[in-house]
């Protein structure tokens, strides 16, 4: 994605809105983030697109199973 082009399209109204969860460069630097400053039609999140109740439940289940497996192997 071309972040400069996205910011320009949002500022001009060519694009009505956008939501970003990832960026050209992770972690987003202050300088890179400045291109999006003042854009009320942009929602920015911090790598949470995959977070949901269901995904948290799956992660918890896998973690429990892995811990149980390690503890059983240690016996």
C-alpha positions as CSV (number, residue, x, y, z in Angstrom):
1,X,0.0,0.0,0.0
2,X,1.2,3.5,-0.8
3,X,0.6,5.4,2.5
4,X,1.3,8.8,0.9
5,X,-1.3,8.1,-1.8
6,X,-3.8,6.9,0.8
7,X,-3.3,10.0,3.0
8,X,-3.7,12.2,-0.1
9,X,-6.9,10.5,-1.2
10,X,-8.3,10.8,2.3
11,X,-7.4,14.5,2.5
12,X,-8.9,15.3,-0.9
13,X,-12.1,13.3,-0.3
14,X,-11.4,10.9,-3.2
15,X,-11.6,8.2,-0.6
16,X,-14.3,8.6,2.1
17,X,-12.5,6.6,4.8
18,X,-10.1,3.9,5.6
19,X,-9.0,1.6,8.5
20,X,-5.4,0.5,8.9
21,X,-4.1,-2.3,11.1
22,X,-0.7,-2.7,9.5
23,X,1.7,-0.2,7.9
24,X,4.4,-0.1,5.3
25,X,6.9,-0.1,8.1
26,X,6.2,-1.6,11.5
27,X,6.4,-0.1,14.1
28,X,5.0,3.1,12.8
29,X,7.5,5.9,13.4
30,X,6.5,9.3,14.5
31,X,7.5,10.7,11.1
32,X,5.5,8.0,9.2
33,X,2.5,8.6,11.4
34,X,2.5,12.3,10.7
35,X,1.2,11.7,7.2
36,X,-2.0,10.6,8.8
37,X,-2.3,13.4,11.4
38,X,-5.6,15.2,11.5
39,X,-7.5,12.6,9.3
40,X,-10.9,12.1,11.0
41,X,-11.8,9.7,8.2
42,X,-9.0,7.2,9.2
43,X,-9.2,4.6,11.9
44,X,-5.8,3.3,13.0
45,X,-5.4,0.2,15.2
46,X,-2.4,-1.6,16.5
47,X,-2.3,-5.1,15.0
48,X,-5.6,-6.1,16.5
49,X,-7.5,-7.1,13.3
50,X,-7.4,-10.8,14.3
51,X,-8.4,-10.3,17.9
52,X,-11.9,-11.6,18.7
53,X,-13.6,-13.6,21.4
54,X,-13.2,-16.7,19.3
55,X,-9.5,-16.2,18.5
56,X,-8.8,-15.6,22.2
57,X,-10.6,-18.8,23.1
58,X,-8.6,-20.8,20.5
59,X,-5.3,-19.3,21.8
60,X,-6.3,-20.1,25.4
61,X,-7.2,-23.7,24.5
62,X,-4.0,-24.3,22.6
63,X,-2.0,-22.7,25.4
64,X,-3.7,-25.0,28.0
65,X,-3.0,-28.1,25.8
66,X,0.6,-27.2,25.4
67,X,1.2,-26.5,29.1
68,X,-0.6,-29.8,30.0
69,X,1.6,-31.7,27.4
70,X,4.8,-30.2,28.8
71,X,3.8,-31.0,32.4
72,X,2.9,-34.6,31.5
73,X,6.2,-35.1,29.7
74,X,8.1,-33.8,32.7
75,X,6.7,-36.6,34.9
